[in-house]
Amino acid sequence: MNKRKILILINIVLFIAFLTTIISALLYAIIPSALNGDELVGEIHESAGIIFAIFAIIHISFNWKWIKTQIITRKKQ
């Protein structure tokens, strides 16, 4: 598997984890009384957040060379 395909897979996982985190937070905020005492939404929210953080770090590490180049280029201008 080349780097481009791996990054596509990482981006898809990031997107799904981000959406899951946002939707679970909104569900809890919009209908908290119906979800009161239901820890499932909280567990989903926490798990998706952890997955998002892990894959964000992986995403940054895969793109570190590009990030470094952009920062150095902007400092020179």
LUMLUMDREN-2810 file (N, C-alpha, C; in Angstrom, 1 decimal):
<atoms>
<atom><aa>M</aa><ch>A</ch><at>N</at><xx>0.8</xx><yy>-1.2</yy><zz>0.0</zz></atom>
<atom><aa>M</aa><ch>A</ch><at>CA</at><xx>0.0</xx><yy>0.0</yy><zz>0.0</zz></atom>
<atom><aa>M</aa><ch>A</ch><at>C</at><xx>0.9</xx><yy>1.2</yy><zz>0.0</zz></atom>
<atom><aa>N</aa><ch>A</ch><at>N</at><xx>0.7</xx><yy>2.1</yy><zz>-1.0</zz></atom>
<atom><aa>N</aa><ch>A</ch><at>CA</at><xx>1.5</xx><yy>3.3</yy><zz>-1.0</zz></atom>
<atom><aa>N</aa><ch>A</ch><at>C</at><xx>1.0</xx><yy>4.4</yy><zz>0.0</zz></atom>
<atom><aa>K</aa><ch>A</ch><at>N</at><xx>1.7</xx><yy>5.5</yy><zz>0.1</zz></atom>
<atom><aa>K</aa><ch>A</ch><at>CA</at><xx>1.4</xx><yy>6.5</yy><zz>1.1</zz></atom>
<atom><aa>K</aa><ch>A</ch><at>C</at><xx>0.1</xx><yy>7.2</yy><zz>0.8</zz></atom>
<atom><aa>R</aa><ch>A</ch><at>N</at><xx>-0.2</xx><yy>7.4</yy><zz>-0.5</zz></atom>
<atom><aa>R</aa><ch>A</ch><at>CA</at><xx>-1.4</xx><yy>8.1</yy><zz>-0.9</zz></atom>
<atom><aa>R</aa><ch>A</ch><at>C</at><xx>-2.7</xx><yy>7.3</yy><zz>-0.4</zz></atom>
<atom><aa>K</aa><ch>A</ch><at>N</at><xx>-2.6</xx><yy>6.0</yy><zz>-0.7</zz></atom>
<atom><aa>K</aa><ch>A</ch><at>CA</at><xx>-3.8</xx><yy>5.1</yy><zz>-0.3</zz></atom>
<atom><aa>K</aa><ch>A</ch><at>C</at><xx>-3.9</xx><yy>5.1</yy><zz>1.2</zz></atom>
<atom><aa>I</aa><ch>A</ch><at>N</at><xx>-2.8</xx><yy>5.0</yy><zz>1.9</zz></atom>
<atom><aa>I</aa><ch>A</ch><at>CA</at><xx>-2.9</xx><yy>5.0</yy><zz>3.4</zz></atom>
<atom><aa>I</aa><ch>A</ch><at>C</at><xx>-3.5</xx><yy>6.3</yy><zz>3.9</zz></atom>
<atom><aa>L</aa><ch>A</ch><at>N</at><xx>-3.1</xx><yy>7.5</yy><zz>3.3</zz></atom>
<atom><aa>L</aa><ch>A</ch><at>CA</at><xx>-3.6</xx><yy>8.8</yy><zz>3.7</zz></atom>
<atom><aa>L</aa><ch>A</ch><at>C</at><xx>-5.1</xx><yy>8.9</yy><zz>3.4</zz></atom>
<atom><aa>I</aa><ch>A</ch><at>N</at><xx>-5.5</xx><yy>8.3</yy><zz>2.3</zz></atom>
<atom><aa>I</aa><ch>A</ch><at>CA</at><xx>-7.0</xx><yy>8.3</yy><zz>2.0</zz></atom>
<atom><aa>I</aa><ch>A</ch><at>C</at><xx>-7.7</xx><yy>7.5</yy><zz>3.1</zz></atom>
<atom><aa>L</aa><ch>A</ch><at>N</at><xx>-7.2</xx><yy>6.3</yy><zz>3.5</zz></atom>
<atom><aa>L</aa><ch>A</ch><at>CA</at><xx>-7.8</xx><yy>5.5</yy><zz>4.5</zz></atom>
<atom><aa>L</aa><ch>A</ch><at>C</at><xx>-7.8</xx><yy>6.3</yy><zz>5.9</zz></atom>
<atom><aa>I</aa><ch>A</ch><at>N</at><xx>-6.7</xx><yy>6.9</yy><zz>6.2</zz></atom>
<atom><aa>I</aa><ch>A</ch><at>CA</at><xx>-6.7</xx><yy>7.7</yy><zz>7.4</zz></atom>
<atom><aa>I</aa><ch>A</ch><at>C</at><xx>-7.7</xx><yy>8.9</yy><zz>7.4</zz></atom>
<atom><aa>N</aa><ch>A</ch><at>N</at><xx>-7.8</xx><yy>9.5</yy><zz>6.3</zz></atom>
<atom><aa>N</aa><ch>A</ch><at>CA</at><xx>-8.7</xx><yy>10.6</yy><zz>6.2</zz></atom>
<atom><aa>N</aa><ch>A</ch><at>C</at><xx>-10.2</xx><yy>10.2</yy><zz>6.3</zz></atom>
<atom><aa>I</aa><ch>A</ch><at>N</at><xx>-10.5</xx><yy>9.0</yy><zz>5.8</zz></atom>
<atom><aa>I</aa><ch>A</ch><at>CA</at><xx>-11.8</xx><yy>8.5</yy><zz>5.9</zz></atom>
<atom><aa>I</aa><ch>A</ch><at>C</at><xx>-12.1</xx><yy>8.1</yy><zz>7.4</zz></atom>
<atom><aa>V</aa><ch>A</ch><at>N</at><xx>-11.2</xx><yy>7.5</yy><zz>8.1</zz></atom>
<atom><aa>V</aa><ch>A</ch><at>CA</at><xx>-11.4</xx><yy>7.2</yy><zz>9.5</zz></atom>
<atom><aa>V</aa><ch>A</ch><at>C</at><xx>-11.5</xx><yy>8.5</yy><zz>10.3</zz></atom>
<atom><aa>L</aa><ch>A</ch><at>N</at><xx>-10.7</xx><yy>9.5</yy><zz>10.0</zz></atom>
<atom><aa>L</aa><ch>A</ch><at>CA</at><xx>-10.8</xx><yy>10.8</yy><zz>10.7</zz></atom>
<atom><aa>L</aa><ch>A</ch><at>C</at><xx>-12.2</xx><yy>11.4</yy><zz>10.5</zz></atom>
<atom><aa>F</aa><ch>A</ch><at>N</at><xx>-12.7</xx><yy>11.4</yy><zz>9.3</zz></atom>
<atom><aa>F</aa><ch>A</ch><at>CA</at><xx>-14.0</xx><yy>12.0</yy><zz>9.0</zz></atom>
<atom><aa>F</aa><ch>A</ch><at>C</at><xx>-15.1</xx><yy>11.3</yy><zz>9.8</zz></atom>
<atom><aa>I</aa><ch>A</ch><at>N</at><xx>-15.1</xx><yy>9.9</yy><zz>9.7</zz></atom>
<atom><aa>I</aa><ch>A</ch><at>CA</at><xx>-16.1</xx><yy>9.2</yy><zz>10.4</zz></atom>
<atom><aa>I</aa><ch>A</ch><at>C</at><xx>-16.0</xx><yy>9.4</yy><zz>11.9</zz></atom>
<atom><aa>A</aa><ch>A</ch><at>N</at><xx>-14.8</xx><yy>9.4</yy><zz>12.5</zz></atom>
<atom><aa>A</aa><ch>A</ch><at>CA</at><xx>-14.7</xx><yy>9.6</yy><zz>13.9</zz></atom>
<atom><aa>A</aa><ch>A</ch><at>C</at><xx>-15.1</xx><yy>11.0</yy><zz>14.3</zz></atom>
<atom><aa>F</aa><ch>A</ch><at>N</at><xx>-14.8</xx><yy>12.0</yy><zz>13.5</zz></atom>
<atom><aa>F</aa><ch>A</ch><at>CA</at><xx>-15.2</xx><yy>13.4</yy><zz>13.7</zz></atom>
<atom><aa>F</aa><ch>A</ch><at>C</at><xx>-16.7</xx><yy>13.5</yy><zz>13.7</zz></atom>
<atom><aa>L</aa><ch>A</ch><at>N</at><xx>-17.4</xx><yy>12.9</yy><zz>12.7</zz></atom>
<atom><aa>L</aa><ch>A</ch><at>CA</at><xx>-18.8</xx><yy>13.0</yy><zz>12.6</zz></atom>
<atom><aa>L</aa><ch>A</ch><at>C</at><xx>-19.5</xx><yy>12.3</yy><zz>13.8</zz></atom>
<atom><aa>T</aa><ch>A</ch><at>N</at><xx>-18.9</xx><yy>11.2</yy><zz>14.2</zz></atom>
<atom><aa>T</aa><ch>A</ch><at>CA</at><xx>-19.5</xx><yy>10.4</yy><zz>15.3</zz></atom>
<atom><aa>T</aa><ch>A</ch><at>C</at><xx>-19.4</xx><yy>11.2</yy><zz>16.6</zz></atom>
<atom><aa>T</aa><ch>A</ch><at>N</at><xx>-18.3</xx><yy>11.9</yy><zz>16.8</zz></atom>
<atom><aa>T</aa><ch>A</ch><at>CA</at><xx>-18.1</xx><yy>12.7</yy><zz>18.0</zz></atom>
<atom><aa>T</aa><ch>A</ch><at>C</at><xx>-19.1</xx><yy>13.9</yy><zz>18.0</zz></atom>
<atom><aa>I</aa><ch>A</ch><at>N</at><xx>-19.2</xx><yy>14.6</yy><zz>16.9</zz></atom>
<atom><aa>I</aa><ch>A</ch><at>CA</at><xx>-20.1</xx><yy>15.7</yy><zz>16.8</zz></atom>
<atom><aa>I</aa><ch>A</ch><at>C</at><xx>-21.6</xx><yy>15.3</yy><zz>16.9</zz></atom>
<atom><aa>I</aa><ch>A</ch><at>N</at><xx>-22.0</xx><yy>14.2</yy><zz>16.3</zz></atom>
<atom><aa>I</aa><ch>A</ch><at>CA</at><xx>-23.4</xx><yy>13.8</yy><zz>16.3</zz></atom>
<atom><aa>I</aa><ch>A</ch><at>C</at><xx>-23.7</xx><yy>13.3</yy><zz>17.7</zz></atom>
<atom><aa>S</aa><ch>A</ch><at>N</at><xx>-22.8</xx><yy>12.6</yy><zz>18.4</zz></atom>
<atom><aa>S</aa><ch>A</ch><at>CA</at><xx>-23.1</xx><yy>12.1</yy><zz>19.7</zz></atom>
<atom><aa>S</aa><ch>A</ch><at>C</at><xx>-23.2</xx><yy>13.3</yy><zz>20.7</zz></atom>
<atom><aa>A</aa><ch>A</ch><at>N</at><xx>-22.4</xx><yy>14.3</yy><zz>20.5</zz></atom>
<atom><aa>A</aa><ch>A</ch><at>CA</at><xx>-22.4</xx><yy>15.5</yy><zz>21.4</zz></atom>
<atom><aa>A</aa><ch>A</ch><at>C</at><xx>-23.7</xx><yy>16.2</yy><zz>21.1</zz></atom>
<atom><aa>L</aa><ch>A</ch><at>N</at><xx>-24.1</xx><yy>16.4</yy><zz>19.9</zz></atom>
<atom><aa>L</aa><ch>A</ch><at>CA</at><xx>-25.4</xx><yy>17.0</yy><zz>19.6</zz></atom>
<atom><aa>L</aa><ch>A</ch><at>C</at><xx>-26.6</xx><yy>16.3</yy><zz>20.1</zz></atom>
<atom><aa>L</aa><ch>A</ch><at>N</at><xx>-26.6</xx><yy>14.9</yy><zz>20.0</zz></atom>
<atom><aa>L</aa><ch>A</ch><at>CA</at><xx>-27.7</xx><yy>14.1</yy><zz>20.5</zz></atom>
<atom><aa>L</aa><ch>A</ch><at>C</at><xx>-27.8</xx><yy>14.3</yy><zz>22.0</zz></atom>
<atom><aa>Y</aa><ch>A</ch><at>N</at><xx>-26.7</xx><yy>14.4</yy><zz>22.7</zz></atom>
<atom><aa>Y</aa><ch>A</ch><at>CA</at><xx>-26.8</xx><yy>14.5</yy><zz>24.1</zz></atom>
<atom><aa>Y</aa><ch>A</ch><at>C</at><xx>-27.2</xx><yy>15.9</yy><zz>24.5</zz></atom>
<atom><aa>A</aa><ch>A</ch><at>N</at><xx>-26.8</xx><yy>16.9</yy><zz>23.7</zz></atom>
<atom><aa>A</aa><ch>A</ch><at>CA</at><xx>-27.2</xx><yy>18.3</yy><zz>24.0</zz></atom>
<atom><aa>A</aa><ch>A</ch><at>C</at><xx>-28.7</xx><yy>18.6</yy><zz>23.6</zz></atom>
<atom><aa>I</aa><ch>A</ch><at>N</at><xx>-29.1</xx><yy>18.0</yy><zz>22.5</zz></atom>
<atom><aa>I</aa><ch>A</ch><at>CA</at><xx>-30.5</xx><yy>18.3</yy><zz>22.1</zz></atom>
<atom><aa>I</aa><ch>A</ch><at>C</at><xx>-31.5</xx><yy>17.5</yy><zz>22.9</zz></atom>
<atom><aa>I</aa><ch>A</ch><at>N</at><xx>-31.3</xx><yy>16.2</yy><zz>23.2</zz></atom>
<atom><aa>I</aa><ch>A</ch><at>CA</at><xx>-32.3</xx><yy>15.4</yy><zz>23.9</zz></atom>
<atom><aa>I</aa><ch>A</ch><at>C</at><xx>-31.6</xx><yy>14.8</yy><zz>25.1</zz></atom>
<atom><aa>P</aa><ch>A</ch><at>N</at><xx>-31.1</xx><yy>15.7</yy><zz>26.1</zz></atom>
<atom><aa>P</aa><ch>A</ch><at>CA</at><xx>-30.5</xx><yy>15.1</yy><zz>27.2</zz></atom>
<atom><aa>P</aa><ch>A</ch><at>C</at><xx>-31.4</xx><yy>14.3</yy><zz>28.2</zz></atom>
<atom><aa>S</aa><ch>A</ch><at>N</at><xx>-32.7</xx><yy>14.7</yy><zz>28.2</zz></atom>
<atom><aa>S</aa><ch>A</ch><at>CA</at><xx>-33.6</xx><yy>14.0</yy><zz>29.2</zz></atom>
<atom><aa>S</aa><ch>A</ch><at>C</at><xx>-33.8</xx><yy>12.6</yy><zz>28.7</zz></atom>
<atom><aa>A</aa><ch>A</ch><at>N</at><xx>-33.9</xx><yy>12.4</yy><zz>27.4</zz></atom>
<atom><aa>A</aa><ch>A</ch><at>CA</at><xx>-34.1</xx><yy>11.1</yy><zz>26.9</zz></atom>
<atom><aa>A</aa><ch>A</ch><at>C</at><xx>-32.9</xx><yy>10.2</yy><zz>27.1</zz></atom>
<atom><aa>L</aa><ch>A</ch><at>N</at><xx>-31.7</xx><yy>10.8</yy><zz>27.1</zz></atom>
<atom><aa>L</aa><ch>A</ch><at>CA</at><xx>-30.5</xx><yy>10.1</yy><zz>27.2</zz></atom>
<atom><aa>L</aa><ch>A</ch><at>C</at><xx>-29.9</xx><yy>10.1</yy><zz>28.6</zz></atom>
<atom><aa>N</aa><ch>A</ch><at>N</at><xx>-30.7</xx><yy>10.7</yy><zz>29.5</zz></atom>
<atom><aa>N</aa><ch>A</ch><at>CA</at><xx>-30.2</xx><yy>10.8</yy><zz>30.9</zz></atom>
<atom><aa>N</aa><ch>A</ch><at>C</at><xx>-30.0</xx><yy>9.4</yy><zz>31.5</zz></atom>
<atom><aa>G</aa><ch>A</ch><at>N</at><xx>-28.9</xx><yy>9.2</yy><zz>32.0</zz></atom>
<atom><aa>G</aa><ch>A</ch><at>CA</at><xx>-28.6</xx><yy>7.9</yy><zz>32.6</zz></atom>
<atom><aa>G</aa><ch>A</ch><at>C</at><xx>-28.1</xx><yy>6.8</yy><zz>31.5</zz></atom>
<atom><aa>D</aa><ch>A</ch><at>N</at><xx>-28.2</xx><yy>7.2</yy><zz>30.3</zz></atom>
<atom><aa>D</aa><ch>A</ch><at>CA</at><xx>-27.7</xx><yy>6.3</yy><zz>29.2</zz></atom>
<atom><aa>D</aa><ch>A</ch><at>C</at><xx>-26.3</xx><yy>6.6</yy><zz>28.9</zz></atom>
<atom><aa>E</aa><ch>A</ch><at>N</at><xx>-25.4</xx><yy>5.7</yy><zz>29.3</zz></atom>
<atom><aa>E</aa><ch>A</ch><at>CA</at><xx>-24.0</xx><yy>5.9</yy><zz>29.2</zz></atom>
<atom><aa>E</aa><ch>A</ch><at>C</at><xx>-23.5</xx><yy>5.6</yy><zz>27.8</zz></atom>
<atom><aa>L</aa><ch>A</ch><at>N</at><xx>-24.3</xx><yy>4.9</yy><zz>27.0</zz></atom>
<atom><aa>L</aa><ch>A</ch><at>CA</at><xx>-23.9</xx><yy>4.5</yy><zz>25.7</zz></atom>
<atom><aa>L</aa><ch>A</ch><at>C</at><xx>-23.4</xx><yy>5.7</yy><zz>24.8</zz></atom>
<atom><aa>V</aa><ch>A</ch><at>N</at><xx>-24.2</xx><yy>6.7</yy><zz>24.8</zz></atom>
<atom><aa>V</aa><ch>A</ch><at>CA</at><xx>-23.8</xx><yy>7.9</yy><zz>24.0</zz></atom>
<atom><aa>V</aa><ch>A</ch><at>C</at><xx>-22.5</xx><yy>8.5</yy><zz>24.5</zz></atom>
<atom><aa>G</aa><ch>A</ch><at>N</at><xx>-22.3</xx><yy>8.5</yy><zz>25.8</zz></atom>
<atom><aa>G</aa><ch>A</ch><at>CA</at><xx>-21.1</xx><yy>9.1</yy><zz>26.3</zz></atom>
<atom><aa>G</aa><ch>A</ch><at>C</at><xx>-19.9</xx><yy>8.2</yy><zz>25.9</zz></atom>
<atom><aa>E</aa><ch>A</ch><at>N</at><xx>-20.1</xx><yy>6.9</yy><zz>26.0</zz></atom>
<atom><aa>E</aa><ch>A</ch><at>CA</at><xx>-19.0</xx><yy>5.9</yy><zz>25.6</zz></atom>
<atom><aa>E</aa><ch>A</ch><at>C</at><xx>-18.7</xx><yy>6.0</yy><zz>24.1</zz></atom>
<atom><aa>I</aa><ch>A</ch><at>N</at><xx>-19.7</xx><yy>6.2</yy><zz>23.3</zz></atom>
<atom><aa>I</aa><ch>A</ch><at>CA</at><xx>-19.5</xx><yy>6.4</yy><zz>21.9</zz></atom>
<atom><aa>I</aa><ch>A</ch><at>C</at><xx>-18.7</xx><yy>7.7</yy><zz>21.6</zz></atom>
<atom><aa>H</aa><ch>A</ch><at>N</at><xx>-19.1</xx><yy>8.7</yy><zz>22.3</zz></atom>
<atom><aa>H</aa><ch>A</ch><at>CA</at><xx>-18.5</xx><yy>10.0</yy><zz>22.1</zz></atom>
<atom><aa>H</aa><ch>A</ch><at>C</at><xx>-17.0</xx><yy>9.9</yy><zz>22.5</zz></atom>
<atom><aa>E</aa><ch>A</ch><at>N</at><xx>-16.8</xx><yy>9.3</yy><zz>23.7</zz></atom>
<atom><aa>E</aa><ch>A</ch><at>CA</at><xx>-15.4</xx><yy>9.2</yy><zz>24.2</zz></atom>
<atom><aa>E</aa><ch>A</ch><at>C</at><xx>-14.5</xx><yy>8.4</yy><zz>23.2</zz></atom>
<atom><aa>S</aa><ch>A</ch><at>N</at><xx>-15.1</xx><yy>7.2</yy><zz>22.8</zz></atom>
<atom><aa>S</aa><ch>A</ch><at>CA</at><xx>-14.3</xx><yy>6.3</yy><zz>22.0</zz></atom>
<atom><aa>S</aa><ch>A</ch><at>C</at><xx>-14.0</xx><yy>7.0</yy><zz>20.6</zz></atom>
<atom><aa>A</aa><ch>A</ch><at>N</at><xx>-15.0</xx><yy>7.6</yy><zz>20.0</zz></atom>
<atom><aa>A</aa><ch>A</ch><at>CA</at><xx>-14.8</xx><yy>8.3</yy><zz>18.8</zz></atom>
<atom><aa>A</aa><ch>A</ch><at>C</at><xx>-13.8</xx><yy>9.4</yy><zz>18.9</zz></atom>
<atom><aa>G</aa><ch>A</ch><at>N</at><xx>-13.8</xx><yy>10.1</yy><zz>20.0</zz></atom>
<atom><aa>G</aa><ch>A</ch><at>CA</at><xx>-12.8</xx><yy>11.2</yy><zz>20.3</zz></atom>
<atom><aa>G</aa><ch>A</ch><at>C</at><xx>-11.4</xx><yy>10.7</yy><zz>20.4</zz></atom>
<atom><aa>I</aa><ch>A</ch><at>N</at><xx>-11.3</xx><yy>9.5</yy><zz>21.1</zz></atom>
<atom><aa>I</aa><ch>A</ch><at>CA</at><xx>-9.9</xx><yy>8.9</yy><zz>21.2</zz></atom>
<atom><aa>I</aa><ch>A</ch><at>C</at><xx>-9.4</xx><yy>8.5</yy><zz>19.8</zz></atom>
<atom><aa>I</aa><ch>A</ch><at>N</at><xx>-10.3</xx><yy>7.8</yy><zz>19.1</zz></atom>
<atom><aa>I</aa><ch>A</ch><at>CA</at><xx>-9.9</xx><yy>7.4</yy><zz>17.7</zz></atom>
<atom><aa>I</aa><ch>A</ch><at>C</at><xx>-9.5</xx><yy>8.6</yy><zz>16.9</zz></atom>
<atom><aa>F</aa><ch>A</ch><at>N</at><xx>-10.3</xx><yy>9.6</yy><zz>17.0</zz></atom>
<atom><aa>F</aa><ch>A</ch><at>CA</at><xx>-10.0</xx><yy>10.9</yy><zz>16.2</zz></atom>
<atom><aa>F</aa><ch>A</ch><at>C</at><xx>-8.6</xx><yy>11.4</yy><zz>16.6</zz></atom>
<atom><aa>A</aa><ch>A</ch><at>N</at><xx>-8.3</xx><yy>11.5</yy><zz>17.9</zz></atom>
<atom><aa>A</aa><ch>A</ch><at>CA</at><xx>-7.0</xx><yy>12.0</yy><zz>18.3</zz></atom>
<atom><aa>A</aa><ch>A</ch><at>C</at><xx>-5.9</xx><yy>11.2</yy><zz>17.8</zz></atom>
<atom><aa>I</aa><ch>A</ch><at>N</at><xx>-6.0</xx><yy>9.8</yy><zz>17.9</zz></atom>
<atom><aa>I</aa><ch>A</ch><at>CA</at><xx>-5.0</xx><yy>8.9</yy><zz>17.5</zz></atom>
<atom><aa>I</aa><ch>A</ch><at>C</at><xx>-4.7</xx><yy>9.1</yy><zz>16.0</zz></atom>
<atom><aa>F</aa><ch>A</ch><at>N</at><xx>-5.8</xx><yy>9.1</yy><zz>15.2</zz></atom>
<atom><aa>F</aa><ch>A</ch><at>CA</at><xx>-5.6</xx><yy>9.2</yy><zz>13.7</zz></atom>
<atom><aa>F</aa><ch>A</ch><at>C</at><xx>-5.2</xx><yy>10.6</yy><zz>13.3</zz></atom>
<atom><aa>A</aa><ch>A</ch><at>N</at><xx>-5.5</xx><yy>11.6</yy><zz>14.1</zz></atom>
<atom><aa>A</aa><ch>A</ch><at>CA</at><xx>-5.0</xx><yy>13.0</yy><zz>13.8</zz></atom>
<atom><aa>A</aa><ch>A</ch><at>C</at><xx>-3.5</xx><yy>13.0</yy><zz>14.0</zz></atom>
<atom><aa>I</aa><ch>A</ch><at>N</at><xx>-3.0</xx><yy>12.4</yy><zz>15.0</zz></atom>
<atom><aa>I</aa><ch>A</ch><at>CA</at><xx>-1.6</xx><yy>12.3</yy><zz>15.2</zz></atom>
<atom><aa>I</aa><ch>A</ch><at>C</at><xx>-0.9</xx><yy>11.6</yy><zz>14.1</zz></atom>
<atom><aa>I</aa><ch>A</ch><at>N</at><xx>-1.5</xx><yy>10.4</yy><zz>13.7</zz></atom>
<atom><aa>I</aa><ch>A</ch><at>CA</at><xx>-0.9</xx><yy>9.7</yy><zz>12.5</zz></atom>
<atom><aa>I</aa><ch>A</ch><at>C</at><xx>-1.0</xx><yy>10.5</yy><zz>11.3</zz></atom>
<atom><aa>H</aa><ch>A</ch><at>N</at><xx>-2.1</xx><yy>11.2</yy><zz>11.0</zz></atom>
<atom><aa>H</aa><ch>A</ch><at>CA</at><xx>-2.2</xx><yy>12.1</yy><zz>9.9</zz></atom>
<atom><aa>H</aa><ch>A</ch><at>C</at><xx>-1.1</xx><yy>13.2</yy><zz>9.8</zz></atom>
<atom><aa>I</aa><ch>A</ch><at>N</at><xx>-0.9</xx><yy>13.8</yy><zz>11.0</zz></atom>
<atom><aa>I</aa><ch>A</ch><at>CA</at><xx>0.1</xx><yy>14.8</yy><zz>11.1</zz></atom>
<atom><aa>I</aa><ch>A</ch><at>C</at><xx>1.5</xx><yy>14.2</yy><zz>10.8</zz></atom>
<atom><aa>S</aa><ch>A</ch><at>N</at><xx>1.8</xx><yy>13.1</yy><zz>11.4</zz></atom>
<atom><aa>S</aa><ch>A</ch><at>CA</at><xx>3.1</xx><yy>12.5</yy><zz>11.2</zz></atom>
<atom><aa>S</aa><ch>A</ch><at>C</at><xx>3.3</xx><yy>12.1</yy><zz>9.7</zz></atom>
<atom><aa>F</aa><ch>A</ch><at>N</at><xx>2.3</xx><yy>11.6</yy><zz>9.0</zz></atom>
<atom><aa>F</aa><ch>A</ch><at>CA</at><xx>2.4</xx><yy>11.3</yy><zz>7.6</zz></atom>
<atom><aa>F</aa><ch>A</ch><at>C</at><xx>2.7</xx><yy>12.6</yy><zz>6.8</zz></atom>
<atom><aa>N</aa><ch>A</ch><at>N</at><xx>2.1</xx><yy>13.7</yy><zz>7.2</zz></atom>
<atom><aa>N</aa><ch>A</ch><at>CA</at><xx>2.2</xx><yy>14.9</yy><zz>6.4</zz></atom>
<atom><aa>N</aa><ch>A</ch><at>C</at><xx>3.3</xx><yy>15.9</yy><zz>7.0</zz></atom>
<atom><aa>W</aa><ch>A</ch><at>N</at><xx>4.1</xx><yy>15.4</yy><zz>7.9</zz></atom>
<atom><aa>W</aa><ch>A</ch><at>CA</at><xx>5.0</xx><yy>16.3</yy><zz>8.6</zz></atom>
<atom><aa>W</aa><ch>A</ch><at>C</at><xx>6.0</xx><yy>17.0</yy><zz>7.7</zz></atom>
<atom><aa>K</aa><ch>A</ch><at>N</at><xx>6.5</xx><yy>16.3</yy><zz>6.7</zz></atom>
<atom><aa>K</aa><ch>A</ch><at>CA</at><xx>7.4</xx><yy>16.9</yy><zz>5.7</zz></atom>
<atom><aa>K</aa><ch>A</ch><at>C</at><xx>6.7</xx><yy>18.1</yy><zz>5.0</zz></atom>
<atom><aa>W</aa><ch>A</ch><at>N</at><xx>5.5</xx><yy>18.0</yy><zz>4.6</zz></atom>
<atom><aa>W</aa><ch>A</ch><at>CA</at><xx>4.8</xx><yy>19.0</yy><zz>3.9</zz></atom>
<atom><aa>W</aa><ch>A</ch><at>C</at><xx>4.5</xx><yy>20.2</yy><zz>4.9</zz></atom>
<atom><aa>I</aa><ch>A</ch><at>N</at><xx>4.1</xx><yy>19.9</yy><zz>6.1</zz></atom>
<atom><aa>I</aa><ch>A</ch><at>CA</at><xx>3.9</xx><yy>20.9</yy><zz>7.1</zz></atom>
<atom><aa>I</aa><ch>A</ch><at>C</at><xx>5.1</xx><yy>21.7</yy><zz>7.4</zz></atom>
<atom><aa>K</aa><ch>A</ch><at>N</at><xx>6.2</xx><yy>21.0</yy><zz>7.5</zz></atom>
<atom><aa>K</aa><ch>A</ch><at>CA</at><xx>7.5</xx><yy>21.7</yy><zz>7.8</zz></atom>
<atom><aa>K</aa><ch>A</ch><at>C</at><xx>7.9</xx><yy>22.6</yy><zz>6.6</zz></atom>
<atom><aa>T</aa><ch>A</ch><at>N</at><xx>7.7</xx><yy>22.1</yy><zz>5.4</zz></atom>
<atom><aa>T</aa><ch>A</ch><at>CA</at><xx>8.0</xx><yy>22.9</yy><zz>4.2</zz></atom>
<atom><aa>T</aa><ch>A</ch><at>C</at><xx>7.2</xx><yy>24.2</yy><zz>4.2</zz></atom>
<atom><aa>Q</aa><ch>A</ch><at>N</at><xx>5.9</xx><yy>24.1</yy><zz>4.5</zz></atom>
<atom><aa>Q</aa><ch>A</ch><at>CA</at><xx>5.0</xx><yy>25.2</yy><zz>4.5</zz></atom>
<atom><aa>Q</aa><ch>A</ch><at>C</at><xx>5.4</xx><yy>26.3</yy><zz>5.5</zz></atom>
<atom><aa>I</aa><ch>A</ch><at>N</at><xx>5.8</xx><yy>25.8</yy><zz>6.7</zz></atom>
<atom><aa>I</aa><ch>A</ch><at>CA</at><xx>6.2</xx><yy>26.7</yy><zz>7.8</zz></atom>
<atom><aa>I</aa><ch>A</ch><at>C</at><xx>7.4</xx><yy>27.4</yy><zz>7.4</zz></atom>
<atom><aa>I</aa><ch>A</ch><at>N</at><xx>8.4</xx><yy>26.7</yy><zz>6.9</zz></atom>
<atom><aa>I</aa><ch>A</ch><at>CA</at><xx>9.7</xx><yy>27.3</yy><zz>6.5</zz></atom>
<atom><aa>I</aa><ch>A</ch><at>C</at><xx>9.5</xx><yy>28.3</yy><zz>5.4</zz></atom>
<atom><aa>T</aa><ch>A</ch><at>N</at><xx>8.7</xx><yy>27.9</yy><zz>4.4</zz></atom>
<atom><aa>T</aa><ch>A</ch><at>CA</at><xx>8.5</xx><yy>28.8</yy><zz>3.2</zz></atom>
<atom><aa>T</aa><ch>A</ch><at>C</at><xx>7.8</xx><yy>30.1</yy><zz>3.7</zz></atom>
<atom><aa>R</aa><ch>A</ch><at>N</at><xx>6.9</xx><yy>30.0</yy><zz>4.6</zz></atom>
<atom><aa>R</aa><ch>A</ch><at>CA</at><xx>6.1</xx><yy>31.2</yy><zz>5.0</zz></atom>
<atom><aa>R</aa><ch>A</ch><at>C</at><xx>7.0</xx><yy>32.1</yy><zz>5.8</zz></atom>
<atom><aa>K</aa><ch>A</ch><at>N</at><xx>8.0</xx><yy>31.6</yy><zz>6.6</zz></atom>
<atom><aa>K</aa><ch>A</ch><at>CA</at><xx>8.9</xx><yy>32.4</yy><zz>7.4</zz></atom>
<atom><aa>K</aa><ch>A</ch><at>C</at><xx>9.8</xx><yy>33.1</yy><zz>6.5</zz></atom>
<atom><aa>K</aa><ch>A</ch><at>N</at><xx>10.2</xx><yy>32.6</yy><zz>5.4</zz></atom>
<atom><aa>K</aa><ch>A</ch><at>CA</at><xx>11.2</xx><yy>33.2</yy><zz>4.5</zz></atom>
<atom><aa>K</aa><ch>A</ch><at>C</at><xx>10.6</xx><yy>34.4</yy><zz>3.8</zz></atom>
<atom><aa>Q</aa><ch>A</ch><at>N</at><xx>9.3</xx><yy>34.4</yy><zz>3.6</zz></atom>
<atom><aa>Q</aa><ch>A</ch><at>CA</at><xx>8.6</xx><yy>35.5</yy><zz>2.8</zz></atom>
<atom><aa>Q</aa><ch>A</ch><at>C</at><xx>8.5</xx><yy>36.7</yy><zz>3.6</zz></atom>
</atoms>
